[in-house]
């Protein structure tokens, strides 16, 4: 694998014009308002995995249009009120797995909610939440990138991003979480969801303290499909190879779900990561989101890494970031 994207000196300056529909804000305000009419109704059911230092809860809450979404909550067993909190979103194809796979943040004294991703969880980690809507879907290429892609209101990530905002509300509803010290994180797809939530939270008055998108997916779609043969972006390419007449509508739909546009609305302090040899989420797509990010920000760059990014080295960077800005 070799460097295939822009050189780093150009990435720092890469600020592409955003493809943003005129009704972007109205679309998302109406989407969130519609789903927030349904009671959140969070259920925290304690589950005993035999862990001595943390408590784990099987969580269910109302996401998009009140549809029930699964999650885990992991909290320190020896705790007091006013815990800082983190919501984590999962990479493409994965589900919430089991709570004992997510022990880091609770061992730093943080309440940690891990959201299941609807319809996913059969590629590399198990999930439990179905995907459904109130209308049929158009034909799609296998995967999730083209599910409902001819209509922004039916597009798959409209439901996922709404679930993700409601996941933050669910963590905030836990009695011992400090509402002023909550952050979000995720890698790849989870990084793209993180950017969506940090932008969308501004519409409903959620004041996120930090956001940590790792090698984020779902950014700068048009460039991504032009420069990488990697999946999942190739799902869009393969769809358009067959549906040659749908190109305009496809990119119009995707413009409502672009991390670059959410970044332009973000306020939380952010820590990004990027691998300069990443052929799944090309560096220029990450820097497009980073350079448009409105809030205070930093990015850790891993020149010789692909989509794994900084791996365990970057985990330590995130630990230091959380300790400084969330735990205090």
C-alpha positions in Angstrom: 0.0 0.0 0.0 1.3 3.4 -0.9 0.4 7.0 -0.5 -2.4 7.5 -3.1 -4.1 10.8 -2.1 -2.9 14.4 -1.8 0.4 15.1 0.0 0.1 16.3 3.6 1.0 19.9 2.7 -2.1 20.0 0.4 -4.3 18.1 2.8 -3.9 20.9 5.5 -5.3 23.4 2.9 -7.9 21.1 1.4 -11.2 23.0 1.8 -13.6 21.8 -0.9 -16.8 23.7 -1.6 -19.6 22.0 0.3 -22.5 20.5 -1.6 -25.2 21.4 0.7 -29.0 21.5 -0.1 -30.8 24.7 0.7 -33.2 23.0 3.0 -30.5 21.0 4.9 -31.3 22.6 8.3 -35.1 22.4 7.8 -34.7 18.7 6.8 -32.9 17.8 9.9 -34.9 19.9 12.3 -38.1 18.4 11.0 -36.5 14.9 11.2 -35.5 15.3 14.8 -38.7 17.0 15.8 -40.7 14.2 14.3 -38.9 11.5 16.2 -38.7 13.4 19.5 -42.5 13.4 19.6 -42.2 9.8 20.6 -41.3 9.2 24.3 -37.6 8.3 24.7 -38.7 5.6 27.2 -35.1 4.4 28.1 -35.0 1.1 29.8 -31.8 0.1 31.8 -31.8 -3.6 32.6 -28.9 -4.7 34.7 -27.0 -7.7 33.3 -24.4 -9.7 35.4 -21.4 -10.8 33.3 -19.4 -11.5 36.4 -17.4 -8.3 36.2 -16.1 -7.0 39.5 -15.3 -3.4 38.8 -18.2 -2.3 36.5 -21.9 -2.6 36.2 -23.5 -3.4 32.8 -27.0 -2.5 31.6 -28.8 -3.9 28.6 -30.4 -0.6 27.3 -33.4 -0.1 25.0 -34.6 3.3 23.9 -36.8 5.0 21.2 -34.8 6.1 18.1 -36.2 7.1 14.7 -40.0 7.4 14.8 -40.0 5.7 18.2 -38.5 2.4 16.9 -36.7 0.6 19.7 -32.9 0.6 19.6 -30.5 -1.5 21.7 -27.4 -0.4 23.5 -25.1 -1.2 26.3 -24.3 1.0 29.3 -21.1 0.3 31.2 -20.5 2.3 34.4 -18.0 2.1 37.3 -19.4 0.0 40.2 -17.8 2.2 42.8 -19.2 5.5 41.6 -20.7 8.7 42.8 -23.1 11.2 41.1 -22.1 13.4 38.2 -20.2 10.9 36.1 -18.8 12.1 32.8 -20.3 10.2 29.9 -19.3 8.9 26.4 -21.6 7.6 23.6 -19.8 5.3 21.2 -20.9 4.4 17.6 -19.8 1.2 15.8 -18.0 0.7 12.5 -19.6 -0.5 9.3 -21.2 -3.9 9.5 -20.7 -4.3 13.2 -23.2 -4.5 16.1 -23.0 -3.7 19.8 -21.5 -7.2 20.5 -21.3 -7.7 24.3 -20.8 -5.2 27.1 -17.5 -6.8 28.2 -15.9 -5.8 24.9 -16.1 -2.2 26.0 -14.3 -1.7 29.4 -11.9 1.1 28.8 -14.0 4.2 29.5 -15.7 2.8 32.6 -12.3 2.0 34.1 -11.5 5.7 33.7 -14.6 6.6 35.7 -16.8 7.4 32.7 -20.4 6.2 31.9 -20.1 4.5 28.5 -23.1 3.9 26.3 -22.5 1.8 23.1 -25.2 2.1 20.5 -26.2 -0.8 18.3 -26.5 0.1 14.6 -29.9 -0.8 13.2 -29.8 -3.6 10.6 -26.1 -4.2 11.0 -24.2 -6.6 13.3 -23.6 -9.6 11.0 -20.2 -8.8 9.5 -17.7 -8.8 12.3 -19.5 -8.3 15.6 -23.1 -9.3 16.5 -26.0 -6.8 16.7 -29.6 -7.0 17.9 -31.5 -4.1 16.3 -33.6 -4.5 13.1 -33.9 -1.8 10.5 -37.3 -0.9 9.2 -39.3 2.0 7.9 -42.9 2.7 7.0 -42.5 2.3 3.3 -40.9 0.0 0.7 -37.3 0.6 -0.3 -36.1 1.0 -3.9 -33.7 -1.6 -5.3 -30.3 -1.4 -3.7 -26.8 -2.7 -4.0 -25.9 -5.2 -1.2 -24.9 -3.4 1.9 -26.4 -0.2 3.5 -25.0 2.6 1.4 -27.7 2.6 -1.2 -30.7 1.6 0.9 -33.4 4.2 0.1 -30.8 6.4 -1.7 -33.3 7.9 -4.2 -35.1 9.8 -1.4 -33.4 11.6 1.5 -36.4 10.9 3.7 -36.1 7.2 3.1 -32.3 7.0 3.1 -30.8 4.5 5.6 -28.6 7.0 7.5 -31.5 9.3 8.2 -32.7 6.6 10.6 -29.2 5.8 11.9 -28.3 9.5 12.6 -31.6 10.1 14.4 -31.0 7.0 16.5 -27.6 8.3 17.4 -28.9 11.6 18.6 -31.4 9.9 20.8 -28.7 7.6 22.1 -27.1 10.8 23.6 -30.4 11.7 25.1 -30.6 8.2 26.6 -27.2 8.6 28.3 -28.2 12.0 29.6 -31.3 10.4 31.1 -29.2 8.1 33.3 -29.5 9.7 36.8 -25.8 9.8 37.6 -24.5 11.3 34.4 -23.3 14.9 34.4 -25.2 16.6 31.6 -22.3 19.1 31.2 -19.6 16.5 30.6 -20.7 14.2 27.8 -18.8 13.3 24.6 -19.1 11.0 21.6 -16.8 8.9 19.6 -16.5 6.2 17.0 -14.3 4.9 14.3 -14.9 4.7 10.5 -18.7 4.6 10.2 -18.8 5.4 13.9 -16.6 8.4 13.2 -19.1 9.5 10.5 -22.0 9.1 12.9 -20.0 11.1 15.5 -19.7 14.0 13.0 -23.4 13.8 12.3 -24.4 13.9 15.9 -22.0 16.7 16.9 -23.7 18.8 14.1 -27.2 17.7 14.8 -27.0 18.2 18.5 -27.0 22.0 18.0 -30.5 21.8 16.7 -32.0 20.5 20.0 -29.8 22.2 22.6 -27.5 19.3 23.5 -24.2 20.8 24.5 -21.6 18.1 23.8 -18.2 18.7 25.5 -16.0 16.6 23.1 -16.2 14.6 19.9 -13.6 12.1 18.8 -14.1 10.9 15.2 -11.5 8.3 14.2 -10.8 7.8 10.5 -14.3 9.0 9.7 -16.4 7.5 7.0 -19.4 9.2 5.4 -17.6 12.3 4.4 -17.1 14.1 1.0 -18.9 11.3 -0.9 -18.2 12.6 -4.4 -14.5 12.6 -4.0 -14.4 9.3 -2.1 -16.2 7.4 -4.9 -13.8 9.0 -7.5 -10.5 8.1 -5.9 -10.9 4.8 -4.0 -11.8 1.3 -5.1 -12.4 0.3 -1.5 -15.7 -0.7 0.1 -18.2 0.5 1.4 -17.9 3.6 -0.9 -17.8 1.1 -3.8 -21.3 0.2 -3.1 -22.3 3.6 -4.4 -20.1 3.1 -7.5 -21.6 -0.3 -8.2 -25.1 1.0 -7.9 -24.4 3.8 -10.3 -22.8 1.4 -12.8 -26.3 -0.2 -13.1 -28.5 2.8 -12.4 -26.7 5.2 -14.8 -29.6 7.6 -14.8 -29.7 8.1 -11.0 -26.4 9.9 -10.5 -27.9 13.4 -9.9 -30.4 12.1 -7.4 -27.9 9.9 -5.6 -25.5 12.8 -4.9 -28.4 15.1 -3.9 -29.5 12.5 -1.3 -26.0 12.0 0.0 -25.5 15.8 0.4 -27.9 15.6 3.4 -25.7 13.1 5.1 -22.2 14.4 4.4 -19.9 14.7 7.5 -18.5 17.8 5.9 -21.8 19.6 6.2 -22.3 18.5 9.8 -18.7 19.6 10.6 -19.6 23.1 9.5 -22.2 23.2 12.3 -20.1 21.6 15.1 -19.2 23.3 18.3 -17.7 20.6 20.6 -13.9 20.3 21.0 -12.8 17.6 18.6 -10.0 15.1 18.2 -9.8 13.6 14.8 -7.5 10.8 13.5 -6.4 9.9 9.9 -4.2 7.3 8.2 -2.5 8.8 5.2 -2.5 5.4 3.5 -6.2 4.8 4.2 -7.8 3.5 1.0 -11.2 2.9 2.7 -11.7 6.5 4.0 -9.2 8.5 1.9 -7.3 11.2 3.8 -8.7 14.0 1.7 -12.2 13.1 2.7 -11.2 13.2 6.4 -9.4 16.5 6.0 -12.4 17.9 4.1 -14.4 17.3 7.3 -11.6 18.4 9.6 -10.9 21.7 7.8 -14.6 22.6 7.7 -15.0 21.7 11.4 -16.3 24.8 13.1 -15.3 24.0 16.7 -11.9 23.9 18.4 -10.1 20.9 16.9 -6.9 18.8 16.6 -6.0 15.8 14.4 -3.5 13.0 14.9 -1.9 11.9 11.7 -0.5 8.4 11.1 1.5 8.6 7.9 2.2 4.9 7.3 -1.2 3.5 8.4 -4.3 2.6 6.5 -7.8 2.3 7.9 -6.5 1.0 11.2 -5.3 4.6 11.8 -3.4 5.0 15.0 -4.8 1.8 16.6 -3.7 1.4 20.3 -1.4 4.4 20.0 -4.4 6.6 19.2 -6.4 5.0 22.0 -3.9 6.5 24.4 -4.3 9.9 22.7 -8.0 9.7 23.2 -7.5 8.7 26.9 -5.4 11.8 27.4 -8.0 13.9 25.6 -10.8 12.5 27.7 -8.9 13.0 30.9 -8.1 16.6 30.1 -11.4 17.8 28.7 -14.1 15.5 30.0 -12.9 14.1 33.4 -11.0 17.2 34.4 
